[in-house]
């Protein structure tokens, strides 16, 4: 990414305010890094959008070597053409979060009597967030939440109780020139992640029939799987609905290691959380009604 070196003239004040103040408190060798701006602090202060993405990429790469988080080629793959090691693996076992987005996102449009016209990106947009995170992190190209929302509505992927990723994903893959693979095989996902790929994983929630407590959700949910550690077993996950005490509930405790928004769990644990669930085991409600409609054409 492009960089530029800047030096203050000794006879001109200005710049590096926070860096100087910080270094006065902690006596360490420091480098003050920031974005180029025009007319800082004025009413017409101007900066480039692309520069912000460059800085985000630089900081994530830097801290990967400092604290063992992201690794080169894992968070940001080099953009390229199809069949160049950058498939997007959509898993039925296969950090953008819907906090502001109270944007309308009506779901269940296939069943007017159950349609949720009041649902929003915050309440039903985990699939949109996960897709945005995978594409943005994998390609280095911005795929904003609002862009993903508009695409989902345009192709009718909101016809189900949330986002129908089987419908949305091919359009996203085509737009960003990514290979798309759908699988329920954890070994295929493991190899895919080792090659620098990423995935959207669909977790199925609680399964009372086999005493499973959903790890990432008590109901259906999507998360972004963005990497795998060198041990080949620990996967790195971004969860659009991460909350402070989410992974301290009974049945979840000890299964996830949290480092800010970066979550680590085992591939086997993720696979168990994505395990297929027969329709007969779902409780009566809108999701089961939609599944019956999808399979038989009637609720």
Secondary structure, 3 states (H helix, E strand, C coil): CCCCCCCCCCCCCCCCHHHHHHHHHCCCCCCCCCCCCECCCCCCCECCHHHHHHHHHHHHHHHHHHHCCCCCCCCCCCCCCCCCCCEEEEECCCCCCCCCCCCECCECCCCCCCCECCCEHHHHCHHHHHHHHHHHHHHCCCCCHHHHHHHHHHHCCCCCCCCCHHHHHHHHHHHCCCEEEEECCHHHHHHHHHCCCEEEEEECCCEHHHCECCCCCCCCEEEEEEEECCCCCEEEEECCCCCCCHHHCCCCCCCCEEECCEEEEEHHHHHHHCCCCCHHHCCCCHHHHHHHHHHHCCC
